[in-house]
Amino acid sequence: MSVPADPAVFERLREAGVRRVAQWLPSGPRWRVEQALEKWERAIADYGPE
């Protein structure tokens, strides 16, 4: 299951018992993949419940 890079979504999933999430990365030029990774990393850093 691919989820959006959104700390609020992470929290709702955690409350529902989900322990692991995944994100599909786009194919294409390196800058596009890096941009998606940076967005995901920011969301994880903003979430950080533990």
C-alpha positions as a Markdown table, in Angstrom:
| # | Residue | x | y | z |
|---|---|---|---|---|
| 1 | Met | 0.0 | 0.0 | 0.0 |
| 2 | Ser | 1.4 | 3.3 | -1.0 |
| 3 | Val | 0.5 | 6.2 | 1.3 |
| 4 | Pro | 0.9 | 10.0 | 0.8 |
| 5 | Ala | 3.9 | 11.7 | 2.5 |
| 6 | Asp | 1.7 | 13.3 | 5.2 |
| 7 | Pro | 2.3 | 13.0 | 9.0 |
| 8 | Ala | -1.4 | 13.2 | 9.7 |
| 9 | Val | -1.9 | 10.1 | 7.5 |
| 10 | Phe | 0.9 | 8.3 | 9.3 |
| 11 | Glu | -0.8 | 9.0 | 12.6 |
| 12 | Arg | -4.2 | 7.8 | 11.5 |
| 13 | Leu | -2.6 | 4.6 | 10.2 |
| 14 | Arg | -0.7 | 4.1 | 13.4 |
| 15 | Glu | -3.9 | 4.5 | 15.4 |
| 16 | Ala | -5.5 | 1.8 | 13.2 |
| 17 | Gly | -2.7 | -0.6 | 14.0 |
| 18 | Val | -0.5 | -0.2 | 10.9 |
| 19 | Arg | 3.2 | -0.6 | 11.8 |
| 20 | Arg | 4.8 | -0.1 | 8.4 |
| 21 | Val | 4.0 | 2.0 | 5.4 |
| 22 | Ala | 5.5 | 2.3 | 1.9 |
| 23 | Gln | 5.8 | 4.9 | -0.8 |
| 24 | Trp | 6.1 | 4.2 | -4.5 |
| 25 | Leu | 8.7 | 6.4 | -6.1 |
| 26 | Pro | 8.3 | 7.9 | -9.5 |
| 27 | Ser | 10.4 | 6.7 | -12.4 |
| 28 | Gly | 12.2 | 9.2 | -14.5 |
| 29 | Pro | 15.1 | 11.6 | -14.1 |
| 30 | Arg | 17.1 | 11.6 | -10.9 |
| 31 | Trp | 15.8 | 15.0 | -9.8 |
| 32 | Arg | 12.2 | 13.7 | -9.9 |
| 33 | Val | 13.1 | 10.7 | -7.7 |
| 34 | Glu | 15.2 | 12.9 | -5.3 |
| 35 | Gln | 12.3 | 15.3 | -5.0 |
| 36 | Ala | 9.9 | 12.5 | -4.0 |
| 37 | Leu | 12.4 | 11.2 | -1.5 |
| 38 | Glu | 12.9 | 14.6 | 0.1 |
| 39 | Lys | 9.2 | 15.0 | 0.5 |
| 40 | Trp | 8.9 | 11.6 | 2.1 |
| 41 | Glu | 11.9 | 12.3 | 4.4 |
| 42 | Arg | 10.3 | 15.6 | 5.6 |
| 43 | Ala | 7.0 | 13.9 | 6.4 |
| 44 | Ile | 8.8 | 11.2 | 8.4 |
| 45 | Ala | 10.8 | 13.9 | 10.3 |
| 46 | Asp | 7.7 | 15.9 | 11.0 |
| 47 | Tyr | 5.8 | 12.8 | 12.2 |
| 48 | Gly | 8.3 | 11.2 | 14.7 |
| 49 | Pro | 6.0 | 10.0 | 17.5 |
| 50 | Glu | 8.6 | 7.9 | 19.2 |
